[in-house]
Amino acid sequence: MFIDEFLSEYDVTEHHHLDFDASAEKVYAAVRELDVNPSKVIRALFALRGLPAFLFSRQQRGHGLGLNLAGLLKSGFIFLAEAPQQELVLGLVGKFWTTSGCIQRLDAAGFQHFAIPGFAKAVWNFSLEARSAGITRLHTETRVLCLDAASRRRFRFYWLFIRSFSGLVRIEILRAIKRSAELV
């Protein structure tokens, strides 16, 4: 899987999956057309995450996280790899535990070579698995690697508070993709 090529070693990981009554083509198209703007849960969680930056960092005002794939890419996520109907991988580099996030604007090669202490690298994938006739399982995995001991301590403390919310976002995203993929 591509995710292994971009981050085979990591400090934390989170997995979720959901079965779809749809073909891999429909599920993958729904992943590519990801739009979670209708989700009140995700909008509330993203607003809550952005509140410290809004309150404390003038530079970050007006630069909210997009609630679709294009918005994620504009916010600093990096399109790392894609195999249609199999896997899509996004990456992100920053100091996620800070109010601003210190997101680094990179391309896929820059992501792979990034090694500055004090930062963390994250990958997020969507991978598809054929289960039976017309049933597709969509997996999502998030991995985070901290690039030094100090950032690892900071991130793990942050992760204690954010992990359940992060998981809820991924579950809501899977549900949104399912609604889209299973439309007739």
Secondary structure by P-SEA (a helix, b strand, c coil): cccccccccccbbbbbbbbbcccaaaaaaaaaaccccccaaaaaaaaaaaccccccccccccccccccaaaaaaacccccccccccbbbbbbbccccccccccccccaaaaaacccccbbbbbbbbbbbbccccbbbbbbbbbbbbccaaaaaaaaaaaaccaaaaaaaaaaaaaaaaaaaacc
